[in-house]
Amino acid sequence: MRLTSTRTPGLAATFLEAVQAGLAPDGGLFLPVDLPRFADGPELLALDFQTRSTEILHRLLAGEFTRPDLAALTRSAFTFPAPLVPVQVPGQALVSALELFHGPTLAFKDFGARFLARVLAHAADGRLRTVLTATSGDTGAAVASAFHGLPGVRVVVLYPAGRVSPLQERQFATCGGNVLALAVEGAFDDCQRLVKGAFEDPDLTARLDLTSANSINIARLLAQTLYYFEAAAQAERGAPLVVSVPSGNFGNLCAGLMAQAMGAPIHAFVAATNANRVVPDYLDTGEYRPRASVATLSNAMDVGAPSNWERISARFRGDHDAMAAALRWGSCTDVETERTVIELDRAGYLADPHGAVACHVLRAQLRKGEQGVFLATAHPAKFREALAPALGRDIPLPAALSALLHLPLLSERLAAEPSALRRRLLAD
């Protein structure tokens, strides 16, 4: 696999070079130059998830990893299923939820974070590395879990103070050890800006051997392509498959488009957002206008300047009409999100707010004869405080979350200023 920057096409890197750098030297994002299209799609889909994942990764990374290494990596990283669950609401078309929350931190980001941690461990050279990441909720938990206690790595998680659910915060702010949680006085976009600024500081990057665990890191996206093949493997044969992706930073949609380019039989993607409508507005009008994010029930999608849209735009060579032709899109208000959660619950399926957004927009975009799948990206119990009043009942906590309730928070407050982050990173 050869990679280049979204901003400088002539800038080349190997996969491992791109993973360890996180951000390209010019401030752009790494993107594969060419993705192979697999001619043996039906044979691939007949394999189990781990075997198929090893085969796909070997075809992409054979120059840098042996097949036995990749087999061991997938066995270690992907120890949990991604089931496709039918969801039938009376009066609505039958759809299915691809449940991506069966990993250790109960969110889809376990796939990418665990894969990334093992790739970096494979490439370890004895130096202390700092993994810097921004989170609007689930990334911080997945990264903290994947790297906690790993020798030679310090993890720094930036999150918007007061803008993640209490349980999400506890998943990464109670770890301690080699995990530092910083509560930024601002929105997620401020956290993302601080992280990007740190990577654009060559002195800081060199001194701390910085790398990113956000979806700006290509390893995260490569791991996420694998469950789109799994969705197709479990789906009904024959009916065109339409997948609705709850979208904030747009890494998940980018991974889906990569999987589609490699031959995953997905007919269309739906970009589903909440009130943060930067991308739907662009697809509607042709004007791309990032702006301050607004807080919603689906907090992990509260992004006003989605970093991975740069990758998607680069894949389409900035052609708005091509993007609009390839995608479907829509948004969902908090009222509609809550209503969808209630409808699904009455039909016997409990969804988290992000999955509810994806389901709502999917139902509006699904056409006759198509089968629809929405991504259920997080366990609903992580949002019990927001969902319980609407449902009129409490949501039981799984053991992985209830164990966190009495642990002390170990986070530190941080001003949303690059100088404040630099001082804190250099303090240890």
N, C-alpha and C positions, 0 to 999 in steps of 0.2 A: 504494500500500500504506500503510495506517494501522497504527500499532503502539501498544501500550499496555503498561503494566507488569503483571506477574503479581500484584503486591501492591496496586496502585492503579488500578482499571479506568478512572478518569477521566483518568489521566495519558497524554497523547497525544504522539506523535513521528512524524516522517517516517522513512523508511528511512535516509537519510544522517545524520540527527540521532542515530538509535539506533546506527548503526555507529560513529560518532565518539565517542559517550559510552561504549559498551561495556555498562556496567551502568546501569540506570535510577536516577534520583536517589533513589528510596526504597529502594534496595538490591535491588529486584526485577529480573527479566529481561524484556527486551522480547519481545513476542509479537504476531504479526499479529492485528488485530481480526477481520477476515474474510478468508478465502482463497477466491478464485473456484474454482468447479468447472468444468473445461473440458469442453465438450460434444463437442468434436471429437477425442476420445482416439485413435481409430484413425489419423486423419490425422497427429496429432502423433507417434505411435509409428513412422510410416513415414519420418519425417525422420532424417537422420544426427544424431549426438550434438550437434555444435556448432550446427547450424541449429536443432534442437529447443530447445537450451538458450537460444539467443538469443531465440527466440519466447516461451518461457515467461517469461524475465526481462523481456522487453518488456511482456508483459501485466501483470506485477506492478509494474514500476518505470517505466512510460512517463512518469509525471509528473516524474521526476527525472533520467532518462537518455534520450537519443535512441536510436533503433534502431541507427544506425551506431556510436555509442559502445559499445553493448552487444555488437554483433557484433565489434568490435575487442577488447573485453574478453574475450569467450569464446575468441576465436582465440588470444589471448595466454596466458590462464590454463589452458585445457584442451587441452594439446598432446599428450596421451597417451590410450590407450584404456582401456576397462573391460570386458574380455572375459568372457563367461559360459562357463565350462569344465565339461563334464560330468565327474562323479566317480562311478565305480561300484566299490563294495566288494562282493565276493562275499557273498551272503546278506543284503545290505542293499538298501533302496530306492535307485534312482538319484537322485542329487541333483546340483546344480551349484554351482560356486563363482563368485561375482562377484568377479573379481580387481581390487582397487582400489589395487594397489601398483605401478603402472607409471609413476608420476610421478618427479620428480627425487630425492625422498628415500625412495622405495619404500614409501610408506604412504598410506592413504586420505586423510590430512589434507592432502595436497597440493592436493586439490580446493578445500577451504575456505580454506586459507591463501593460495593464489595469487589466488583471487578477492578475498579481503579486501584483500590488498596493492594490487591494482589499483583497487579501489573507493576506498581511502584516497588513493592517488595522484591519482585523478580529483578528489577533494575537497580536495586540498592547498591551503593558503592562505598558504604561506611560513613558518609557524611550525614550530619543532622539536617533534615529537610523540614521546612515549614509549609504545611498545607493550609492555605488561606481560602476561606469560603464565605459567601454571603448566603443567608437563608431567609425565606419568607415563611418557613415552618418545617417542612419535612426534610429538606436537604441537610440541615444541621444535624438532625437526629441520625440520619443514615450515615453521614460522614463520621460523626463522633463514634458511632457504634463500630463502623468498619475499621477505624484507625486507633481506637482506644487501646492503649497498652502496647501498640506496635513499636518495637525498638527503632530508634533513629528518626522518628517523626514527631513533630509538634503540630497539633491541629489548632487553628484559630477560627472560631465561628463568629461572624458578625450577624446580628439580627435586629430588627426594628423593635425597640422597647415598647411593650404594651400592644404589639400588633401581631403576635402569634398566640395560639391558644395555650392555656396554662400547661396542658399535658405535653404539647409539642415542646414548649420551653424546657420542661423538666427532662425531656429525653436527651437534650444535649448540654443543659446548664447544671446538671448534677454529677457529671462524670468526674471532673477534676483530673488529676494526673497530667497526662500530656494533652489534655483538651482544655483550651481556654475559651470561654464564652464571653463575648462583648456585646452588651445591650446598647445599641446605637440610638442616640436621641434624634430620631427621624424616621423616614419610611424605608421600605426595602430598596427603593431606587437609590437612596443615600448609601446604604450598605454596599450595593453593587458598584456605585461610583467610587467608593473608597477602595474596594478590592481592585478595580481596574486601574485606579491611580497608583496603587502599590506596585502593580506589575509593570507600569510604565516608568517606574523609578529604577534605573539600572543599578544604582549603588545598593538600594535596599534588596532588590531581587538577588543580586550576587552575594551579599552578606548573609542573607537568610536562606539561600537556595530555595526560593519560593516556587511553589506550584499551586495550581488551583484544583479544587474538587467540585466547583460549580459546573453547570452544563456547558460552560465555555471550554471545559476539558474534553477533548475528543474521545477519550476512553469511556466517559459516561454515555455519550451518544451511541458509541459502537455497541455497548452492552444492551442499550435500550432497543436497538434494531431487532434483537433476537426475539423479544416477546411479540413483535408483530408477525413474525413467521409462526409463532405458537398460536396466535389468534386465528390465523388462516388455517392452521392444521386442525383446529377444533371446530371451525365453522362448517356450515352446511355446504356441500358441494353444489356448484351450478349457479346459485343465486349470487349476483354481484355483491361483494362485501364492501360496506361503507363504514368507516371507523371514525368516531367522534372523539376528539382529543381535547380535554380541558387544558386551556393554554394560558400561561402567564409569561414565562420567559421564552417560550416556544422551542425549548430543547426537545421536548417529547415529540412535537410535530415534525421537527427536523429529522429526528431519528426515524420516524415513520416514513418520511419521504425517501430517506436513504434505503430503508428496507424495500420499499416499492421499486426503487431503481434497480435493486439487486434481484428483483423477480418475485417478491412476496405478492401473492395474488389479491391485492387490495384495489378495488375499483376506484374509490374516492376517499379523501380525507375531509373531515369537517373540523375547522378551527373554531372551537367554542370558548368564548371569553365571558367574564362577568362585566360589571360596569366599566372596567378598564378596557375601552374599545379602540385602542390605538390601531391595531391591525384590521379589525372589521371596517373601521372608518377609512383606512387606506385602501382596502379592497373595494369599498363602495365608491370612493372619490378619486383615487390616484394620488392623494396628498398624504405623505407620511409625516405625522406631527406628534412626536413623543411629548408627553406632558406628565405632570405630577400624578402619582397614583392615588386612588381613593380606596378607603377601607371597605371591605365587603365580608359577607359570611364565608365566602370561599377565599380565605386570606392568602393562600399560597399562590393565587393567581393575581394578586394585587400588584401589578407591574405596569408602570407607565412608559418605560423605555426598554422593551424586551431585547436582551442582548443577542439572542439566537436568531432574531429576524434578519440580522446581517448575513448569517449563513444561508438562510432560505432565499434571500434576495440574490446572493451570489450564485446559488445553484440555478436560478432563473435568469442570471445575467442582468438583473435589475429590471426585467421586463414585466411591468405591472399587468398587462393584458394576459401574459402567459400564466402568471400566478393566479389571476382571477379565474382563468379557464380551468386550471388544475385543481383548485380548492373550492370547497363550500364553506360558509362561515355564518356566524350569528353570535348574539350575546344574550345574557340572561340577567335580569334584575334580582335583587335579594328577595323580593316578593315572589317572583317566579321560581327562584331556587327553593325557597321554603315550601311553596305549593307542590313542587315536584317531589321533594323529600317526603311530604305527607302522602301524596298519591302512591309513590312507590312503596312506602311502609304499609299502607292499607292493602296493597297487592301482595304483601309478604316479603318485600325486599327493602332492607335498610341501607340507604346510600349516604355517603358523606356529601358535603355541599359541593365539592368539585365534581364528583361523579354526577350529581344532580344537574349541574350546569351542562355537562356534556350530554346527558340524556335529554334534557329539555331542547337543546339546539338540534340534536340528532333527529328528534321526532319532527321538527319543523323542516328538516332538509332531506329526509328520507323519501325516496320515490318508489312508485309501484314496482314490485318484483324484486326489490333490493332487500338484503338482510343487513340490519344495523347492529353495530357493536359500539358501546361507549366504554371508555377506560374508567374503572373504579380505582382511583389512585391512592386512597388512604382509608384506613379503618374508620368507620363512623364514630367509634368511641372516642377518637382523638378530638372530636368536636361536640362532646356531650353537653357542654355548657350552652352552646348555641342551639343545638337541636332539641334538647329535652323540652323546653317550653312549647315549641311548635308541635311536638309529638304528644305532649301531655303525659309523658312517662320518662323515667330515667333510662339510660343506656348502660347496661352492665359493662364493667371494665375487664378486658382480658388481663391475664396475670402479668404480662409484660408491662402494662401501664399501671396497674394498681400497686406494683412494687415501688413505683417512683413517688407516690403521694407524700411520703413522710421524709424524703431525702431533702437536705438543705440545698437551696439554690446557691451556686458558686459563681454566678456571673458578675461582671464588672460593667459599670456605666462608661460610655465613651461618647464624647462630642463627635458630631458628624463632620469632622475636619481631618484632612489628610495628615496634618502635623500631629494631631492627637494619636492617630493610628500608628504613625511612624514611631513616635516616642514609646508607645506601649509595646510594639513589636521588638524594639531594640532594648527594652528594659531588662529582659531576662538573659 
